[in-house]
Amino acid sequence: MSFDIAAYSQSAAPVTDQDIDYAAFADRPVSPGALRCLRYMSDIESHTICYLRDLLVTPSHADPEVTTFLTMWTYEEYWHGEALAKVLDAHGISTGASHIRGVRERLGWRDRLAPVWQALAANVIGTDFVAVHMTWGAINEWSTHAGYARLAARENHPVLSELLRRIMQQETRHVAFYVTQARERLAASRRAQRLTRFALRRFWEPVGAGVMPRTETAFLMRFLFGGEDGNTIRLIDRIDERIHRLPGLSGLRLVRRAAASYGLA
């Protein structure tokens, strides 16, 4: 396998931000729209531990390489949420444990039942579920990376851009693991291809859509990928092209269709 999980487990670390000048936002704040996106992104990064809870009741928990990665992935994602929260704090937007608790409690019964339904479905499917999980993770990481890149480009704020660049560097390694696993598992099983294709077409939504209110997902999609800029559509299409190159997933147009459902052309 081309991804060196041992090296990753030794090098996983909080995103380096000791030299980030968060006080600079007092003199040059980011736009209200960007802050709304950062609130969304911080909340979703902080929610990663809840995704891990749901995944550990599936066949993914039996693979030591997968669980090693998930341990380090959750650790790094936690610190991404913390770094983004510092940007929000610098703008006077409340963060912290009480806010995160509110995000989780707002989900209500859906959150309590999620690991039950996931365990039932995934264990009926068996080990081919891991291919679904890895492919889903690859698409979400591609999307997250693209979202950070678009936010940095839109705001063109030197401090924010540097912080996002560092987060994106770590997200690149997350992409590499998920894509390596997805490609190999899909290539090894036609059944995994069929299951993954069905699951994506039926259930996949933009990152965070199952946690955040639809109005917030729609705003983030429009803010980052809306407008008349052809580059944003090409960015969406590039994610779809990467998905199509995975075994058995050609022609899905998954991200373009999701974008259309949120009102993007």
Solvent accessible surface area in square Angstrom, and as a share of the most:
residue,aa,sasa,rsa
1,M,118,0.53
2,S,103,0.66
3,F,28,0.12
4,D,88,0.46
5,I,27,0.14
6,A,65,0.50
7,A,53,0.41
8,Y,4,0.02
9,S,26,0.17
10,Q,160,0.71
11,S,56,0.36
12,A,18,0.14
13,A,40,0.31
14,P,49,0.31
15,V,9,0.05
16,T,81,0.47
17,D,19,0.10
18,Q,161,0.72
19,D,101,0.53
20,I,16,0.08
21,D,78,0.41
22,Y,36,0.14
23,A,76,0.59
24,A,25,0.20
25,F,3,0.01
26,A,84,0.65
27,D,134,0.69
28,R,116,0.42
29,P,80,0.50
30,V,9,0.05
31,S,39,0.25
32,P,116,0.73
33,G,13,0.12
34,A,0,0.00
35,L,26,0.13
36,R,94,0.34
37,C,1,0.00
38,L,0,0.00
39,R,42,0.15
40,Y,9,0.04
41,M,18,0.08
42,S,5,0.03
43,D,8,0.04
44,I,14,0.07
45,E,12,0.05
46,S,13,0.09
47,H,8,0.03
48,T,6,0.04
49,I,83,0.42
50,C,16,0.09
51,Y,72,0.27
52,L,23,0.11
53,R,87,0.32
54,D,18,0.09
55,L,17,0.09
56,L,79,0.39
57,V,58,0.33
58,T,0,0.00
59,P,20,0.13
60,S,0,0.00
61,H,101,0.45
62,A,76,0.59
63,D,36,0.19
64,P,100,0.63
65,E,63,0.28
66,V,0,0.00
67,T,35,0.20
68,T,47,0.28
69,F,0,0.00
70,L,1,0.01
71,T,78,0.45
72,M,47,0.21
73,W,21,0.07
74,T,13,0.07
75,Y,94,0.36
76,E,0,0.00
77,E,8,0.03
78,Y,104,0.40
79,W,86,0.30
80,H,0,0.00
81,G,1,0.01
82,E,53,0.24
83,A,3,0.02
84,L,0,0.00
85,A,13,0.10
86,K,85,0.36
87,V,0,0.00
88,L,0,0.00
89,D,75,0.39
90,A,40,0.31
91,H,39,0.18
92,G,71,0.69
93,I,51,0.26
94,S,85,0.55
95,T,30,0.17
96,G,35,0.33
97,A,71,0.55
98,S,82,0.53
99,H,49,0.22
100,I,38,0.19
101,R,129,0.47
102,G,34,0.32
103,V,5,0.03
104,R,77,0.28
105,E,120,0.54
106,R,120,0.44
107,L,13,0.06
108,G,23,0.22
109,W,161,0.57
110,R,119,0.44
111,D,26,0.14
112,R,165,0.60
113,L,69,0.35
114,A,34,0.27
115,P,24,0.15
116,V,77,0.44
117,W,161,0.56
118,Q,56,0.25
119,A,24,0.19
120,L,102,0.51
121,A,57,0.44
122,A,0,0.00
123,N,84,0.43
124,V,127,0.73
125,I,43,0.22
126,G,22,0.21
127,T,109,0.63
128,D,26,0.13
129,F,21,0.09
130,V,4,0.03
131,A,2,0.02
132,V,9,0.05
133,H,12,0.05
134,M,0,0.00
135,T,0,0.00
136,W,70,0.25
137,G,10,0.09
138,A,0,0.00
139,I,0,0.00
140,N,37,0.19
141,E,8,0.04
142,W,23,0.08
143,S,21,0.14
144,T,29,0.17
145,H,54,0.24
146,A,6,0.05
147,G,6,0.05
148,Y,2,0.01
149,A,36,0.28
150,R,38,0.14
151,L,0,0.00
152,A,19,0.14
153,A,68,0.53
154,R,119,0.43
155,E,32,0.14
156,N,112,0.58
157,H,5,0.02
158,P,83,0.52
159,V,25,0.14
160,L,0,0.00
161,S,33,0.21
162,E,50,0.22
163,L,1,0.00
164,L,0,0.00
165,R,111,0.41
166,R,38,0.14
167,I,0,0.00
168,M,32,0.14
169,Q,108,0.48
170,Q,25,0.11
171,E,0,0.00
172,T,72,0.42
173,R,77,0.28
174,H,0,0.00
175,V,22,0.12
176,A,43,0.34
177,F,1,0.00
178,Y,4,0.01
179,V,15,0.09
180,T,16,0.09
181,Q,1,0.01
182,A,0,0.00
183,R,115,0.42
184,E,73,0.33
185,R,61,0.22
186,L,0,0.00
187,A,68,0.53
188,A,89,0.69
189,S,26,0.17
190,R,163,0.59
191,R,103,0.38
192,A,1,0.00
193,Q,18,0.08
194,R,145,0.53
195,L,42,0.21
196,T,0,0.00
197,R,76,0.28
198,F,126,0.52
199,A,15,0.12
200,L,1,0.00
201,R,134,0.49
202,R,152,0.56
203,F,112,0.47
204,W,21,0.07
205,E,85,0.38
206,P,14,0.09
207,V,37,0.21
208,G,7,0.07
209,A,17,0.13
210,G,44,0.42
211,V,9,0.05
212,M,15,0.07
213,P,56,0.36
214,R,137,0.50
215,T,91,0.53
216,E,40,0.18
217,T,1,0.00
218,A,13,0.10
219,F,40,0.17
220,L,20,0.10
221,M,12,0.05
222,R,125,0.46
223,F,28,0.12
224,L,1,0.00
225,F,17,0.07
226,G,20,0.20
227,G,69,0.67
228,E,177,0.79
229,D,60,0.31
230,G,35,0.34
231,N,83,0.42
232,T,0,0.00
233,I,45,0.23
234,R,131,0.48
235,L,26,0.13
236,I,3,0.02
237,D,35,0.18
238,R,107,0.39
239,I,3,0.02
240,D,5,0.03
241,E,83,0.37
242,R,85,0.31
243,I,0,0.00
244,H,46,0.21
245,R,166,0.60
246,L,4,0.02
247,P,34,0.21
248,G,34,0.33
249,L,0,0.00
250,S,73,0.47
251,G,50,0.49
252,L,1,0.01
253,R,118,0.43
254,L,6,0.03
255,V,11,0.06
256,R,55,0.20
257,R,100,0.37
258,A,13,0.10
259,A,1,0.00
260,A,57,0.44
261,S,66,0.43
262,Y,17,0.06
263,G,65,0.62
264,L,12,0.06
265,A,106,0.82
